[in-house]
Amino acid sequence: MSHLLVHILNNECPNCHRGKVFNEKNIFLNIGFPKMNQYCSHCQYKFEKEPGYFFGAMYVNYGLTVAQGIATYLIAQQFFTQLFDLRIIGIITFVIIAMAPFNIRLSRLLWIYMFKDYSV
């Protein structure tokens, strides 16, 4: 399981673990919409199986964003005296916007890995 997370975070092909899913070398520090390879450069594994394949990744992205918002609230709450301070909304908004490019890439990688045919 831990090896699987390393492969996902290293942007590696789910089939051969040598090629890259995204054109960018580092999925953490890129701004803008991701540029994906259509096929793995090493094993020719097709990443997008059909048109609309990544619609489900939007739900994964939503789950990541909600989890990050809740975690940010729980961490930020420790620095304020009131139970809910309105300044926390700004902090949560900043974190969600800052993490959006990473979340898009991570959700697509998770989606590809979830629906890879492991029986082959």
N, C-alpha and C positions, 0 to 999 in steps of 0.2 A: 504493500500500500504506500509506504513512504517513497519507494522508487517511482511510483506512478505520479505522485505530487511533484517530484523533482523533474520528471519528463514534462509535465504540464507547465511548470514554471519556467522551464528552459525552452519553451516554445518548440518542442520536438514533435515529429510525426508520430501518431499513435501506432503506426504499423511497424516501422523500422527503427524509430528513435534516433535517426541520423539526420534526416532532412528537417527543414523548418516549415511551420505552418504559415507564419507571417513573414513578410519581406524584411521587417525590422529585426535587428539583432537583439535588441533589448525591449521586451514588451512592457517594462515598468515605466520608462521615462520618455514616452512618445506622446505627442499631442496631435490630435486630428483623428480622422476615421482610419481604421486599420486597413492595410493593404495586404490581402491574403494571396498566397500562391494557390493556383488551381490544383496543382499536383505536387506531390513530394518530389524533390529534385533527386532523391536517391532511389526510391522504390516505385515511383509513379502512382502512389496511392492518391485517389481523388478525394479532396476534402469536402467539397460541396456535392452531396449526392444527387440533389434535385433542386429545381427552383423553389425558393422559399424554405430551404432546409434550415436556415438559421433563425426562423421566426421563434422557435422554441427557446433559443438562446436569450431572447428578450426576457423570458420569465426567469431564467437563471440570473440575468443581469438585475432584474427587479429584486430578487431574493438577496443578492449580494449587497445591493444598495440599501435595502431595509435593514439588513444585519449591520452594516457599517453605520447607519443612522442611529440605531439603538445603542451600539457600542460607543459611538461618539457622545451620545447623551449621557450614558452611564459614567463615562470618564470625565466629561465636562461638568457634570453635576457636582463632583467632588470639590470643585474650585469655587463654588458659589454657596452663599449661606441660605438662600431661599430654595425651596424644593424645586421650583421651576422658575428660572430667570429667563426673560425674553432674549437675553444675549446668547443663550444657548442655541436658539434657532439660527442665528447668523453663523455660529460655529459649525453646526450640523450642515447648513447649506454650503459653506466653504469646503468642508470635507467631501461632501457628495460630488460637488462640481470638480474638485481636484482629482478625485478617484475615478471619474467617469471614463477617461480614455483607457485606464488599466482594466476597469470592469468590463468594457466591451470586449477587449481581447481575451480576458480570462473566461468570460462566459462562453465565448465561441470555442475556446480550447476545451472547456469542460463539456460542452455539448458534443464536440467531435469525439472526445474520449468516452462519453457515456454511450454513444450509439455506434461505436466501432464494433465490427463483427469479430468477437474474440474466439469464435469456434474455428476460424480458418487457420 
